[in-house]
Amino acid sequence: MATIQKMMAFIAPKIIGGIYASTLVGDLDLTAMTDALQLKGIEVQAIAEDILIEGYLS
């Protein structure tokens, strides 16, 4: 089984949503902040109008 070590997420200045809309990571069943996955070594950069966030799972 493969594990994720590094995460890269682009955030665009557009908002969509709905009950059946996809989420960034799918259903990890992490419903409380105390269960949230923490990123370390975070780097943030602007690319055109988007924002790239890179980090490593701890």
MMTF fields as JSON, N, C-alpha, C and O atoms, coordinates in Angstrom:
{
  "mmtfVersion": "1.0.0",
  "mmtfProducer": "UNKNOWN",
  "numBonds": 231,
  "numAtoms": 232,
  "numGroups": 58,
  "numChains": 1,
  "numModels": 1,
  "chainsPerModel": [1],
  "groupsPerChain": [58],
  "chainIdList": ["A"],
  "bondAtomList": [4, 2, 8, 6, 12, 10, 16, 14, 20, 18, 24, 22, 28, 26, 32, 30, 36, 34, 40, 38, 44, 42, 48, 46, 52, 50, 56, 54, 60, 58, 64, 62, 68, 66, 72, 70, 76, 74, 80, 78, 84, 82, 88, 86, 92, 90, 96, 94, 100, 98, 104, 102, 108, 106, 112, 110, 116, 114, 120, 118, 124, 122, 128, 126, 132, 130, 136, 134, 140, 138, 144, 142, 148, 146, 152, 150, 156, 154, 160, 158, 164, 162, 168, 166, 172, 170, 176, 174, 180, 178, 184, 182, 188, 186, 192, 190, 196, 194, 200, 198, 204, 202, 208, 206, 212, 210, 216, 214, 220, 218, 224, 222, 228, 226],
  "bondOrderList": [1, 1, 1, 1, 1, 1, 1, 1, 1, 1, 1, 1, 1, 1, 1, 1, 1, 1, 1, 1, 1, 1, 1, 1, 1, 1, 1, 1, 1, 1, 1, 1, 1, 1, 1, 1, 1, 1, 1, 1, 1, 1, 1, 1, 1, 1, 1, 1, 1, 1, 1, 1, 1, 1, 1, 1, 1],
  "groupList": [{"groupName": "MET", "atomNameList": ["N", "CA", "C", "O"], "elementList": ["N", "C", "C", "O"], "formalChargeList": [0, 0, 0, 0], "bondAtomList": [1, 0, 2, 1, 3, 2], "bondOrderList": [1, 1, 2], "singleLetterCode": "M", "chemCompType": "L-PEPTIDE LINKING"}, {"groupName": "ALA", "atomNameList": ["N", "CA", "C", "O"], "elementList": ["N", "C", "C", "O"], "formalChargeList": [0, 0, 0, 0], "bondAtomList": [1, 0, 2, 1, 3, 2], "bondOrderList": [1, 1, 2], "singleLetterCode": "A", "chemCompType": "L-PEPTIDE LINKING"}, {"groupName": "THR", "atomNameList": ["N", "CA", "C", "O"], "elementList": ["N", "C", "C", "O"], "formalChargeList": [0, 0, 0, 0], "bondAtomList": [1, 0, 2, 1, 3, 2], "bondOrderList": [1, 1, 2], "singleLetterCode": "T", "chemCompType": "L-PEPTIDE LINKING"}, {"groupName": "ILE", "atomNameList": ["N", "CA", "C", "O"], "elementList": ["N", "C", "C", "O"], "formalChargeList": [0, 0, 0, 0], "bondAtomList": [1, 0, 2, 1, 3, 2], "bondOrderList": [1, 1, 2], "singleLetterCode": "I", "chemCompType": "L-PEPTIDE LINKING"}, {"groupName": "GLN", "atomNameList": ["N", "CA", "C", "O"], "elementList": ["N", "C", "C", "O"], "formalChargeList": [0, 0, 0, 0], "bondAtomList": [1, 0, 2, 1, 3, 2], "bondOrderList": [1, 1, 2], "singleLetterCode": "Q", "chemCompType": "L-PEPTIDE LINKING"}, {"groupName": "LYS", "atomNameList": ["N", "CA", "C", "O"], "elementList": ["N", "C", "C", "O"], "formalChargeList": [0, 0, 0, 0], "bondAtomList": [1, 0, 2, 1, 3, 2], "bondOrderList": [1, 1, 2], "singleLetterCode": "K", "chemCompType": "L-PEPTIDE LINKING"}, {"groupName": "PHE", "atomNameList": ["N", "CA", "C", "O"], "elementList": ["N", "C", "C", "O"], "formalChargeList": [0, 0, 0, 0], "bondAtomList": [1, 0, 2, 1, 3, 2], "bondOrderList": [1, 1, 2], "singleLetterCode": "F", "chemCompType": "L-PEPTIDE LINKING"}, {"groupName": "PRO", "atomNameList": ["N", "CA", "C", "O"], "elementList": ["N", "C", "C", "O"], "formalChargeList": [0, 0, 0, 0], "bondAtomList": [1, 0, 2, 1, 3, 2], "bondOrderList": [1, 1, 2], "singleLetterCode": "P", "chemCompType": "L-PEPTIDE LINKING"}, {"groupName": "GLY", "atomNameList": ["N", "CA", "C", "O"], "elementList": ["N", "C", "C", "O"], "formalChargeList": [0, 0, 0, 0], "bondAtomList": [1, 0, 2, 1, 3, 2], "bondOrderList": [1, 1, 2], "singleLetterCode": "G", "chemCompType": "PEPTIDE LINKING"}, {"groupName": "TYR", "atomNameList": ["N", "CA", "C", "O"], "elementList": ["N", "C", "C", "O"], "formalChargeList": [0, 0, 0, 0], "bondAtomList": [1, 0, 2, 1, 3, 2], "bondOrderList": [1, 1, 2], "singleLetterCode": "Y", "chemCompType": "L-PEPTIDE LINKING"}, {"groupName": "SER", "atomNameList": ["N", "CA", "C", "O"], "elementList": ["N", "C", "C", "O"], "formalChargeList": [0, 0, 0, 0], "bondAtomList": [1, 0, 2, 1, 3, 2], "bondOrderList": [1, 1, 2], "singleLetterCode": "S", "chemCompType": "L-PEPTIDE LINKING"}, {"groupName": "LEU", "atomNameList": ["N", "CA", "C", "O"], "elementList": ["N", "C", "C", "O"], "formalChargeList": [0, 0, 0, 0], "bondAtomList": [1, 0, 2, 1, 3, 2], "bondOrderList": [1, 1, 2], "singleLetterCode": "L", "chemCompType": "L-PEPTIDE LINKING"}, {"groupName": "VAL", "atomNameList": ["N", "CA", "C", "O"], "elementList": ["N", "C", "C", "O"], "formalChargeList": [0, 0, 0, 0], "bondAtomList": [1, 0, 2, 1, 3, 2], "bondOrderList": [1, 1, 2], "singleLetterCode": "V", "chemCompType": "L-PEPTIDE LINKING"}, {"groupName": "ASP", "atomNameList": ["N", "CA", "C", "O"], "elementList": ["N", "C", "C", "O"], "formalChargeList": [0, 0, 0, 0], "bondAtomList": [1, 0, 2, 1, 3, 2], "bondOrderList": [1, 1, 2], "singleLetterCode": "D", "chemCompType": "L-PEPTIDE LINKING"}, {"groupName": "GLU", "atomNameList": ["N", "CA", "C", "O"], "elementList": ["N", "C", "C", "O"], "formalChargeList": [0, 0, 0, 0], "bondAtomList": [1, 0, 2, 1, 3, 2], "bondOrderList": [1, 1, 2], "singleLetterCode": "E", "chemCompType": "L-PEPTIDE LINKING"}],
  "groupTypeList": [0, 1, 2, 3, 4, 5, 0, 0, 1, 6, 3, 1, 7, 5, 3, 3, 8, 8, 3, 9, 1, 10, 2, 11, 12, 8, 13, 11, 13, 11, 2, 1, 0, 2, 13, 1, 11, 4, 11, 5, 8, 3, 14, 12, 4, 1, 3, 1, 14, 13, 3, 11, 3, 14, 8, 9, 11, 10],
  "groupIdList": [1, 2, 3, 4, 5, 6, 7, 8, 9, 10, 11, 12, 13, 14, 15, 16, 17, 18, 19, 20, 21, 22, 23, 24, 25, 26, 27, 28, 29, 30, 31, 32, 33, 34, 35, 36, 37, 38, 39, 40, 41, 42, 43, 44, 45, 46, 47, 48, 49, 50, 51, 52, 53, 54, 55, 56, 57, 58],
  "secStructList": [7, 7, 7, 7, 7, 3, 3, 3, 3, 3, 3, 7, 1, 7, 7, 7, 7, 7, 6, 6, 7, 7, 7, 1, 1, 7, 7, 7, 7, 7, 7, 1, 4, 4, 4, 7, 7, 7, 3, 3, 3, 3, 3, 3, 3, 3, 3, 6, 6, 3, 3, 3, 3, 3, 3, 3, 3, 7],
  "xCoordList": [0.837, 0.0, 0.879, 1.787, 0.619, 1.388, 0.875, -0.314, 1.786, 1.393, 1.791, 2.756, 1.051, 1.343, 2.294, 2.057, 3.385, 4.338, 4.262, 4.36, 4.086, 4.047, 2.715, 2.203, 2.168, 0.901, 1.086, 1.701, 0.543, 0.552, -0.895, -1.584, -1.356, -2.74, -2.77, -2.165, -3.478, -3.7, -5.054, -6.044, -5.087, -6.334, -6.576, -5.748, -7.709, -8.071, -9.114, -9.864, -9.159, -10.14, -11.534, -12.176, -11.984, -13.312, -13.949, -13.27, -15.243, -15.945, -17.079, -17.909, -17.099, -18.208, -18.604, -17.858, -19.723, -20.12, -21.456, -22.104, -21.837, -23.093, -22.982, -21.881, -24.088, -24.095, -23.283, -22.737, -23.198, -22.466, -21.13, -20.512, -20.68, -19.426, -18.236, -18.247, -17.219, -15.99, -15.259, -15.371, -14.513, -13.689, -12.219, -11.882, -11.361, -9.928, -9.38, -8.582, -9.782, -9.201, -10.213, -9.86, -11.444, -12.44, -12.923, -12.873, -13.384, -13.939, -12.916, -12.788, -12.188, -11.218, -11.825, -11.16, -13.093, -13.796, -13.07, -13.009, -12.522, -11.876, -12.82, -12.78, -13.659, -14.721, -14.439, -15.188, -13.388, -13.055, -11.646, -10.788, -11.414, -10.086, -9.023, -7.866, -9.392, -8.425, -8.0, -6.97, -8.778, -8.445, -7.721, -7.273, -7.605, -7.063, -5.615, -4.844, -5.257, -3.876, -3.118, -3.623, -1.91, -1.119, -0.016, 0.683, 0.143, 1.243, 2.402, 2.2, 3.61, 4.838, 5.659, 5.452, 6.574, 7.449, 6.664, 6.937, 5.699, 4.781, 5.477, 6.193, 5.242, 5.671, 4.448, 3.631, 4.327, 3.188, 3.726, 4.631, 3.162, 3.564, 2.381, 1.488, 2.401, 1.373, 1.833, 2.978, 0.929, 1.184, 0.015, -1.091, 0.28, -0.774, -1.812, -1.455, -3.082, -4.113, -4.326, -5.128, -3.627, -3.783, -2.748, -1.759, -2.987, -2.049, -1.683, -2.558, -0.39, 0.096, 0.569, 1.394, 0.047, 0.474, 1.118, 0.5, 2.371, 3.088, 3.45, 3.806, 3.362, 3.737, 3.864, 3.428, 4.459, 4.682, 3.796, 3.661, 3.197, 2.386, 3.284, 4.322, 2.879, 3.69, 3.263, 3.832],
  "yCoordList": [-1.184, 0.0, 1.243, 1.361, 2.159, 3.395, 4.406, 4.447, 5.211, 6.28, 7.622, 7.719, 8.627, 9.973, 10.639, 10.644, 11.209, 11.922, 13.426, 14.208, 13.826, 15.248, 15.565, 14.792, 16.715, 17.142, 18.493, 19.4, 18.611, 19.873, 20.201, 19.39, 21.376, 21.764, 23.148, 24.093, 23.247, 24.535, 25.065, 24.333, 26.333, 26.997, 28.076, 28.966, 27.989, 28.955, 29.923, 29.578, 31.122, 32.099, 31.844, 32.75, 30.606, 30.217, 29.328, 28.516, 29.478, 28.696, 27.926, 28.5, 26.614, 25.773, 24.908, 24.827, 24.282, 23.424, 22.771, 22.976, 21.988, 21.269, 19.978, 19.551, 19.37, 18.172, 17.032, 16.202, 16.986, 15.907, 16.371, 15.649, 17.56, 18.097, 17.319, 16.867, 17.172, 16.507, 17.379, 18.605, 16.739, 17.471, 17.238, 16.372, 18.002, 17.913, 16.517, 16.023, 15.876, 14.58, 13.449, 12.34, 13.696, 12.628, 12.426, 13.349, 11.242, 10.946, 10.216, 8.994, 10.967, 10.372, 10.143, 9.624, 10.529, 10.406, 11.159, 10.694, 12.32, 13.198, 14.373, 15.355, 14.271, 15.259, 16.281, 17.247, 16.094, 17.03, 17.57, 16.879, 18.801, 19.398, 18.578, 18.562, 17.903, 17.071, 15.856, 15.247, 15.496, 14.373, 14.812, 13.97, 16.111, 16.644, 16.22, 16.091, 16.005, 15.722, 17.042, 18.033, 17.063, 18.285, 18.268, 17.266, 19.381, 19.521, 20.24, 21.172, 19.8, 20.426, 20.922, 20.475, 21.828, 22.326, 22.972, 22.732, 23.783, 24.363, 25.458, 26.302, 25.414, 26.475, 26.947, 26.138, 28.259, 28.843, 29.769, 30.566, 29.658, 30.569, 30.881, 30.058, 32.083, 32.492, 32.109, 32.355, 31.504, 31.162, 31.733, 31.192, 32.838, 33.602, 33.986, 34.614, 33.626, 33.964, 32.862, 33.023, 31.758, 30.619, 30.666, 31.395, 29.884, 29.741, 28.268, 27.403, 27.99, 26.623, 26.472, 27.253, 25.468, 25.143, 23.767, 22.799, 23.681, 22.409, 22.119, 23.03, 20.872, 20.494, 18.996, 18.246, 18.57, 17.151, 16.703, 17.407, 15.533, 14.987, 14.562, 13.933, 14.909, 14.542, 13.208, 12.737],
  "zCoordList": [0.0, 0.0, 0.0, 0.823, -0.906, -1.0, 0.02, 0.335, 0.521, 1.436, 0.836, 0.079, 1.177, 0.69, 1.663, 2.871, 1.129, 1.962, 1.737, 2.682, 0.48, 0.146, -0.516, -1.326, -0.156, -0.738, -1.405, -0.846, -2.61, -3.343, -3.691, -4.311, -3.3, -3.559, -4.195, -3.691, -5.3, -5.94, -5.496, -5.47, -5.151, -4.795, -5.844, -6.036, -6.513, -7.547, -6.995, -6.082, -7.545, -7.069, -7.644, -8.176, -7.529, -8.002, -6.952, -6.323, -6.761, -5.744, -6.407, -7.111, -6.17, -6.599, -5.414, -4.438, -5.477, -4.369, -4.618, -5.644, -3.655, -3.738, -2.948, -2.6, -2.672, -1.838, -2.45, -1.723, -3.786, -4.446, -5.023, -5.806, -4.649, -5.171, -4.622, -3.477, -5.45, -5.014, -4.005, -4.031, -3.122, -2.166, -2.488, -3.295, -1.862, -2.127, -1.874, -2.669, -0.799, -0.436, -0.359, 0.043, -0.729, -0.661, 0.761, 1.574, 1.062, 2.385, 3.239, 3.157, 4.061, 4.988, 6.36, 7.256, 6.533, 7.814, 8.924, 10.062, 8.587, 9.566, 9.784, 9.042, 10.792, 10.977, 12.072, 12.211, 12.845, 13.922, 13.701, 13.151, 14.131, 13.991, 14.714, 14.292, 15.785, 16.51, 15.692, 15.982, 14.676, 13.797, 12.526, 11.748, 12.312, 11.058, 10.842, 11.793, 9.578, 9.216, 9.178, 8.651, 9.732, 9.821, 8.771, 8.617, 8.044, 7.097, 7.771, 8.55, 7.467, 7.98, 6.797, 5.668, 7.04, 5.98, 4.852, 3.675, 5.214, 4.231, 3.419, 3.959, 2.103, 1.195, 0.426, -0.015, 0.266, -0.441, -1.516, -1.268, -2.717, -3.785, -4.693, -4.893, -5.23, -6.185, -7.58, -7.958, -8.342, -9.738, -10.528, -10.508, -11.225, -11.9, -10.84, -9.844, -11.028, -10.045, -9.017, -8.097, -9.158, -8.25, -7.133, -7.216, -6.095, -4.982, -4.872, -4.859, -4.792, -4.607, -3.17, -2.695, -2.482, -1.121, -1.165, -1.607, -0.702, -0.642, 0.804, 1.552, 1.199, 2.551, 2.674, 1.801, 3.758, 4.026, 5.18, 6.181, 5.033, 6.118, 7.265, 7.056, 8.474, 9.644, 10.197, 11.182]
}
